[in-house]
Each structure stands twice: as structure tokens, then as C-alpha cells.
């Protein structure tokens, strides 16, 4: 039976059944397109976030490698300074102990000595010498007997150990210099390796996003960044660059010397060398009687040669004093006591050195201790005039092919064959076409290593701490990628 609308009744549900089917079909298509669009947006967003995180991690890791290299160089430089101070102390102790031993007329081994250094009294007049061949005060006798063996034992121990210790420290200096240079060159090599899509940065990139790689522009930029970063520091050779104002190793070492090395006369009381006034009494000038009192003015220091090739030390004292000799002058009326004033002066000194003395210096009267190769090579920043310092920026540009994003353009549709295949057209395909430039998605990030003071106005020794490689305060940070680099990257994509 044929169903028709009753006469005069049109637009009934029966007549609209075909129109509803079309409406429902269109609605389903719109909903499906919206779902596919939402899916694609989600894939794009997730992939972009993952790529950005990968770029940030790679850039930060590169800056962190730089910061660690700078801090390693700073710790190495500090260790070399400490070793230099120790070498200066050993040279100074050797000179001081040998000198201290001669004060008490001990035979302190066979070593060349300046004229008059065999004892503090060799240059005193024969009359004054007679006093010391006579009777010393009991207190002086006790001190001489006690300090004689002590000074000899002190000299013996220091003389036996100073040379080998200086040899060891000299070798440690060379090892620290080579380690610092090697660590820094290895870091630069890792940055250059990234330009060839290999090395630690490539590993970090793939660990965060296996489908991402450095773009061609990113590889070129990594090479130029590594070149600029290399220029940020300089390897100084103190033996060759002694006149370079940025060559600060000499100044840092000298400023780090302890009071004993820098000026023993200030670190030690003048009585440290001769811990008593030397008093003697007895016969004088034939059959006279009298006394003599002597004191000492001591000075000593250890210095680093201007050519950075040797340490030298000197310890010396000037002994001066006076006394009175009473002689009996016979007269017709009897012997008359006549007072005769006496004055004495003597000096005693000893010198020691290690390394290569400057041309023209004589070693005939100086004792050499140990082997020394001078201040070694070290790494420092090239420009010390910048108070707020950071390394050149390391920029990372990465890309990922569109077919790895997983959008509907490259995934098999539930209602059609994959776009671009031979099956397309045989079955209706419902898909959305991606529009990435060059068929890739890109991301970028930048970072640098900066000198971070513990506090904004933190000071050390009364002076603000500037960025350099003698202070291990380098850290890594992300920084905005320069717009010019982004524009070039977009143009090359």
C-alpha cells in the first residue's frame, strides 16, 4: 500500500524523513571534522611542547657543560696558586733554617755561603771576639746549649724534605695545567661534535625527543657559537706573557702569600732569630775587664721573579751592640781605671732559590733547592674589564619531520585510505592537510654560562668579585633566543 500525505496536508513527518537524513549526515561530518581537528591540534601542541622541552634541555646542558669547564679551570687555577704558595714557603723555610742554624755556630752541612755567614761574630773586632771566648752569662749559655741542637735538627729535617716536596709540587702544577686545558678542550670538542649531529648534546636531544634532530641551520650555528665561545677565554703562559696586563697569575700568587713568605720580619718578632740579648763579660784589651751587649735586627722574605721562572728567599740580620772595657793604667800614684767604650757590628745571611734565575744573577752564594719550572699555563677569561660577565650565547635549533607528528594527514583514516596512496580515490577519504613550512616542525632555545656572585653586592677582601676563572661561581641559565637568529632560521626552513 502506497503511503501518501492526506489530501491538503503537506509537510507532515512522512514528507520530511529524507531531509532529516541529510541533516544528520552533515552534522556527523561536522562533528567528525571537529574531532579530527581537535586531534590534530592536540598532536601539534604535544609535539611542539616536547620539542621545546628537548631544545631547552639541550641548550641548558650545553651551557652547563661550559659552566663546569669554567669552574674546573677555576678550581685548577686555585690549586696551582696554593701550590705556588707552598713552594714559596718551602724555599723560605730552607733559607731561614740554614740561616738560623749558623746563628748558633753549627756546621749545617756543606753549602756555599756569602762572606761572613759562618757565624754572626766573624766580622767583629778581635777585642770584642775575646768577650765571646770568655765567659757568657749563665742564661746565654743555657740558651746556646738548647738552641744549638734544635737549630741543627730543624735545618736537617727541612733541608732533607724541601727539595723532594718542591719536585712533587712542581709535577702537580704541570698535571693541573694539563688537566684544566684538556677538560676545556674536551668541552669545546663536545660542542663542535653537536654541529655534526653527534656527541653529548645529540644524545641529550634524542633522549628528550627521539624524532628530533639539529636543523641544518642549527648545525652551522653551533659551529659559529663554539668559535665565539672559544674566543671568550684565553690560555695564558706566564713565562711568555709576563707583560700582558690580563696575565694575573703572578699578581694572584704574590697577593696570596702568607706573612712568613711575604715578610718574615713582620711575621716573626726580631727576637725569633736570636731569642735573647747576647751578653758577655770577661777580660778585654789585655788585662782589662768589662762587658758587651749585642742585639739583632732581622729581616727575611721570599719573592717570585718578574719573569715567573724562579722563587728566591733571603734571611739576614744585622748584629750591633756596645760595651765597656775597664783597663788599669799604672801611674806614680797607683793604677787608675780608664773606661774604654766598645762598639761592634756583624751580619749574617743566607739565600735559597728554586727554578731558573734571571740572566746576570749569580748562584755561587745561593743554595738551590728542588726543581721548579716556573708558573704554568692556565685558562682565564679574555676580557677582565666586564663586571657582569657571561659567555657567548649557545643557540639550539632543532626540527622534526611532519610525518613523525602523527596527525591525520599521515595516519590511516578510519573512513578512508591514507592520503597520497594508490588506494586514495577508491574510497571516500576524510582528512585534514598539515601546513608545516618545508614539511618540518621547528623549535629553538638559547642558554649561556654566567658568573653568579653569592650575593648581589658580595665582596671578598674588600673588593667586588668580578667574573674570572679564579673564582668557581659559574652557572648555566636559559636566555631568550635573539630574534635575528629566529628570522634567519625561518627563512632557511
C-alpha positions in Angstrom: 0.0 0.0 0.0 1.4 3.4 -1.0 1.6 5.9 1.8 0.9 9.4 0.8 0.1 12.6 2.6 -3.6 13.1 3.0 -5.2 15.5 0.6 -4.5 19.1 1.6 -1.8 18.1 4.2 1.7 18.7 3.1 5.0 18.8 5.3 4.0 16.0 7.5 6.7 13.9 9.2 6.4 11.4 6.5 7.3 14.1 3.8 10.4 15.3 5.9 12.0 12.0 6.5 14.6 12.4 3.6 15.5 16.0 4.7 16.3 14.8 8.3 18.6 12.1 7.0 20.7 14.7 5.0 20.8 17.0 8.1 22.1 14.1 10.3 24.7 13.2 7.8 26.0 16.7 7.5 26.1 17.0 11.3 28.1 13.8 11.7 30.6 15.1 9.1 31.0 18.4 11.0 31.4 16.6 14.3 33.9 14.2 12.8 35.9 17.1 11.2 35.9 18.9 14.6 37.1 15.8 16.3 39.8 15.3 13.7 40.8 19.0 14.0 40.9 18.7 17.8 43.0 15.6 17.5 45.5 17.3 15.1 45.7 20.4 17.3 46.5 18.1 20.3 49.2 16.3 18.3 50.7 19.6 17.2 50.6 21.0 20.7 52.0 17.9 22.4 54.8 17.6 19.8 55.7 21.3 20.0 55.9 21.2 23.8 58.0 18.1 23.6 60.3 19.7 21.0 60.6 22.9 23.0 61.5 20.9 26.2 64.1 19.0 24.2 65.6 22.2 22.8 65.6 23.8 26.3 67.3 20.7 27.8 69.9 20.6 25.1 70.7 24.3 25.3 70.8 24.3 29.1 73.0 21.2 29.0 75.5 22.9 26.7 75.7 25.9 28.9 76.1 23.7 31.9 79.0 21.9 30.2 80.6 25.4 29.8 79.9 26.4 33.4 81.5 23.1 34.6 84.5 23.7 32.4 84.9 27.2 33.7 84.6 26.0 37.3 87.0 23.2 36.7 89.5 25.7 35.3 88.9 28.0 38.4 89.5 25.1 40.8 92.6 24.1 38.9 93.9 27.7 39.0 93.2 28.0 42.7 95.0 24.7 43.3 98.0 26.0 41.3 98.1 29.2 43.3 98.0 27.1 46.6 100.9 25.0 45.3 102.9 28.1 44.4 102.4 29.4 47.9 103.6 26.1 49.3 106.7 26.2 47.1 107.4 29.7 48.3 107.1 28.5 51.9 109.5 25.6 51.3 112.1 27.9 49.7 111.7 30.4 52.6 111.9 27.7 55.2 115.1 26.3 53.7 116.7 29.7 53.7 115.5 30.5 57.2 116.5 27.2 58.7 120.1 27.3 57.3 120.4 30.9 58.4 119.0 30.1 61.9 121.5 27.3 62.2 124.5 29.5 61.5 123.5 31.9 64.3 124.5 29.2 66.8 127.8 28.4 65.1 126.6 24.9 64.0 128.1 23.3 60.9 124.9 23.0 58.9 126.2 20.9 56.0 128.3 21.8 53.0 126.7 24.6 51.2 128.0 27.9 49.7 127.5 30.9 51.9 128.0 34.6 51.5 131.2 36.0 53.1 130.9 36.4 56.8 128.0 33.9 57.2 129.9 31.2 59.1 128.8 32.8 62.3 127.4 36.1 63.5 130.6 37.2 65.1 133.3 36.7 62.4 133.3 40.4 61.4 133.6 41.7 65.0 136.9 43.1 66.1 139.3 40.8 67.8 138.8 42.7 71.0 135.1 42.1 71.0 135.6 38.4 70.0 137.6 38.0 73.1 134.5 38.5 75.2 132.8 35.6 73.5 135.7 33.4 74.0 135.4 34.3 77.7 132.5 33.8 79.9 128.9 34.2 78.7 126.2 34.9 81.2 124.6 31.7 82.5 121.3 32.5 80.8 123.0 32.8 77.4 125.0 29.6 78.0 121.7 27.7 78.6 120.0 29.2 75.5 123.0 28.4 73.3 123.2 24.8 74.5 119.4 24.4 73.9 119.1 26.2 70.6 122.2 24.8 69.1 120.8 21.2 68.6 117.4 22.5 67.9 118.6 24.7 65.0 120.7 21.9 63.6 117.8 19.4 63.8 115.4 21.9 62.2 117.8 22.6 59.4 118.4 18.8 58.8 114.7 18.0 58.6 113.8 20.9 56.3 116.9 20.5 54.1 116.1 16.8 53.6 112.4 17.3 52.7 112.1 20.7 51.0 113.7 19.6 47.7 111.6 16.4 47.1 108.4 18.3 48.1 109.2 21.1 45.7 109.8 18.5 43.0 106.4 16.9 43.7 104.5 20.2 43.8 106.2 21.2 40.5 104.9 18.0 38.9 101.4 18.5 40.4 101.4 22.0 38.9 102.1 20.6 35.4 99.4 18.0 35.9 96.8 20.6 36.9 97.7 22.8 34.0 97.3 19.9 31.5 94.1 18.7 33.2 92.5 22.1 33.0 93.5 22.6 29.4 92.4 19.1 28.5 89.0 19.4 30.2 88.3 22.7 28.5 89.3 21.4 25.0 87.1 18.3 25.5 84.2 20.5 26.3 84.8 22.6 23.2 85.1 19.3 21.2 81.6 18.2 22.5 80.1 21.5 21.3 81.7 21.1 17.9 80.5 17.5 17.7 76.9 18.7 18.1 77.4 20.6 14.8 77.8 17.1 13.2 74.7 15.7 14.9 76.7 13.7 17.3 78.2 13.9 20.8 76.6 14.5 24.2 74.2 17.2 23.1 72.9 15.0 20.4 72.4 12.2 23.0 70.5 14.7 25.3 68.3 15.8 22.4 67.3 12.3 21.4 66.7 11.3 25.0 64.1 14.0 25.2 62.7 13.6 21.7 63.9 10.6 19.6 62.4 12.1 16.4 64.1 15.5 16.6 67.5 16.5 15.1 69.5 19.6 14.8 68.4 21.5 11.7 71.0 22.4 9.0 70.9 26.0 10.2 71.3 24.8 13.8 74.4 22.7 12.9 76.0 25.7 11.2 75.1 28.0 14.1 76.5 25.5 16.7 79.9 25.7 14.9 79.9 29.5 14.9 78.8 29.6 18.6 81.6 27.2 19.5 84.1 29.6 17.8 82.8 32.6 19.7 82.8 30.7 23.0 86.4 29.7 22.4 87.4 33.3 22.0 85.8 34.1 25.3 88.7 32.6 27.1 92.5 32.7 26.6 95.3 30.3 27.6 98.0 32.4 29.3 101.6 31.3 29.5 103.2 33.3 32.4 106.7 32.5 31.2 106.0 34.1 27.8 103.2 36.7 28.6 104.7 38.3 31.7 103.9 41.8 30.3 100.3 41.1 29.5 98.1 43.1 31.9 95.5 40.4 31.8 98.0 37.8 32.8 97.1 37.9 36.5 98.7 34.7 37.8 101.8 36.4 39.1 99.7 39.1 41.0 97.3 36.5 42.4 100.1 34.3 43.7 102.0 37.2 45.3 98.8 38.5 46.9 98.2 35.0 48.3 101.5 34.7 50.1 101.3 34.1 53.8 103.1 36.6 56.2 106.0 34.2 56.7 106.8 34.2 53.0 105.8 37.7 52.2 107.9 39.3 55.0 109.3 37.2 57.8 110.5 40.3 59.6 106.8 41.2 60.1 105.6 37.7 60.8 108.3 36.9 63.3 109.5 39.1 66.2 113.1 40.2 65.8 113.9 38.0 68.8 112.7 34.9 67.0 116.1 34.5 65.4 118.1 35.5 68.4 115.7 35.0 71.3 117.8 36.8 73.9 120.2 39.7 74.2 123.7 38.4 73.8 125.6 39.4 76.9 129.2 38.5 77.7 131.6 39.6 80.3 135.3 38.9 81.0 138.7 40.1 80.1 139.3 42.6 77.4 142.1 44.6 75.8 144.7 42.6 77.5 144.3 42.7 81.3 141.0 44.8 81.3 137.6 43.7 82.4 134.2 44.6 81.1 131.0 43.5 79.4 129.4 43.6 76.0 125.7 43.6 75.0 124.5 42.7 71.4 121.1 42.7 69.7 119.9 41.8 66.2 117.8 43.5 63.5 116.3 40.6 61.5 114.6 40.6 58.1 113.6 38.0 55.6 111.3 37.4 52.7 110.6 35.1 49.7 110.0 36.6 46.2 108.7 35.5 42.8 110.9 36.7 40.0 109.4 39.1 37.5 109.9 36.6 34.7 107.9 34.0 36.7 110.7 31.5 36.4 112.1 31.2 40.0 111.4 31.7 43.7 114.2 33.2 45.8 114.5 33.7 49.6 116.8 35.7 51.8 117.2 35.8 55.5 119.6 38.2 57.1 120.3 40.1 60.3 122.5 42.9 61.4 124.0 42.4 64.8 125.1 45.5 66.7 126.0 46.3 70.2 128.3 48.0 72.6 130.0 47.6 75.8 132.6 49.0 78.2 136.1 47.8 79.0 137.9 49.0 82.1 141.6 48.9 81.9 144.0 49.7 84.7 146.6 52.4 83.7 149.6 52.5 86.1 150.6 55.9 87.4 153.1 57.0 90.0 150.2 57.3 92.4 148.8 53.9 91.6 146.6 52.2 88.9 143.8 54.4 87.5 140.8 52.7 86.0 140.1 54.0 82.5 136.8 53.2 80.8 137.0 52.5 77.1 133.8 52.2 75.1 133.4 49.3 72.7 131.3 49.1 69.6 130.5 46.0 67.4 128.8 45.2 64.2 128.3 41.9 62.3 125.9 40.5 59.8 124.8 37.0 58.9 122.7 36.0 55.9 121.6 33.0 53.8 119.8 32.8 50.4 118.0 29.9 48.7 116.2 29.6 45.4 114.4 27.2 43.1 114.0 27.5 39.4 115.9 29.4 36.7 117.4 32.6 37.9 117.3 35.7 35.7 120.3 36.3 33.5 123.1 38.0 35.2 122.3 36.5 38.6 125.0 34.5 40.4 124.4 31.2 42.1 127.8 30.9 43.7 126.5 32.1 47.1 122.9 30.9 46.8 121.7 27.5 47.8 119.4 25.8 45.2 116.6 23.6 46.5 114.4 21.4 44.3 113.4 21.6 40.7 111.0 24.3 39.5 109.5 25.0 36.1 108.0 28.4 36.7 104.4 29.5 36.6 102.5 27.1 34.4 99.9 27.7 31.7 96.4 28.5 32.8 93.0 29.5 31.4 91.2 32.7 32.2 88.6 35.0 30.5 89.9 37.2 27.7 88.4 40.5 29.0 88.6 41.2 32.7 87.1 44.7 32.5 83.4 43.4 32.5 82.0 43.3 36.0 78.9 41.3 35.0 80.2 38.5 32.8 78.6 35.8 30.8 79.8 33.6 28.0 78.6 34.0 24.4 75.1 32.6 23.8 74.7 29.0 22.7 71.6 28.7 20.5 69.9 25.4 19.6 67.7 25.0 16.5 66.0 21.6 16.1 63.5 20.2 13.7 61.2 17.2 13.3 59.7 15.9 10.1 55.9 16.3 9.8 55.3 12.6 9.1 56.5 11.9 12.7 54.0 14.2 14.4 51.1 11.6 13.9 48.4 13.9 12.5 45.6 12.6 10.3 47.5 13.5 7.2 50.0 10.7 7.9 47.7 8.3 9.7 45.3 5.8 8.2 41.8 7.2 8.4 39.1 5.1 9.8 36.9 6.0 6.9 39.4 6.1 4.0 42.8 5.1 2.6 45.9 7.1 3.6 46.3 10.3 1.6 48.9 10.1 -1.1 48.5 6.3 -1.6 47.2 4.4 -4.6 44.1 3.5 -2.8 43.1 7.1 -2.3 40.1 7.9 -4.5 38.8 4.4 -4.4 37.2 5.1 -1.1 36.0 8.4 0.2 38.7 10.0 2.4 38.0 12.5 5.2 41.3 14.1 6.2 43.0 17.4 7.1 46.1 18.6 5.4 49.1 19.9 7.5 50.8 23.1 6.5 54.3 23.0 8.2 56.9 25.0 6.4 59.2 22.7 4.5 57.3 19.7 5.9 59.0 20.0 9.3 58.2 21.4 12.7 61.0 23.5 14.4 61.9 24.7 17.9 64.7 26.8 19.3 66.3 27.6 22.6 69.4 29.5 23.9 71.5 29.5 27.0 74.8 30.8 28.4 77.1 30.4 31.4 77.2 33.4 33.7 79.3 34.5 36.7 77.0 34.3 39.7 78.0 36.1 42.8 76.7 34.6 46.1 75.1 37.9 46.9 74.4 40.9 44.7 76.9 43.1 46.4 79.1 40.3 47.8 82.7 41.3 48.3 85.9 39.4 49.0 88.8 41.1 50.7 87.1 44.5 50.4 86.9 44.3 46.6 84.0 43.2 44.4 84.4 39.8 42.8 84.5 40.1 39.0 83.9 37.4 36.5 87.1 35.4 36.0 88.4 31.8 36.1 90.0 32.1 39.6 86.5 32.0 41.2 84.3 28.9 40.7 80.9 30.7 40.6 79.8 30.0 37.1 76.3 28.7 36.5 74.1 28.0 33.5 70.9 29.8 32.5 68.4 29.9 29.6 68.2 33.2 27.8 65.9 34.5 25.0 66.9 33.4 21.5 67.8 36.5 19.5 65.1 37.5 17.1 67.5 37.8 14.2 68.5 34.2 14.6 64.9 33.1 14.6 64.2 35.1 11.5 67.2 33.5 9.7 66.0 30.1 10.8 62.5 30.7 9.5 63.9 31.9 6.2 66.2 28.9 5.7 63.3 26.5 6.6 
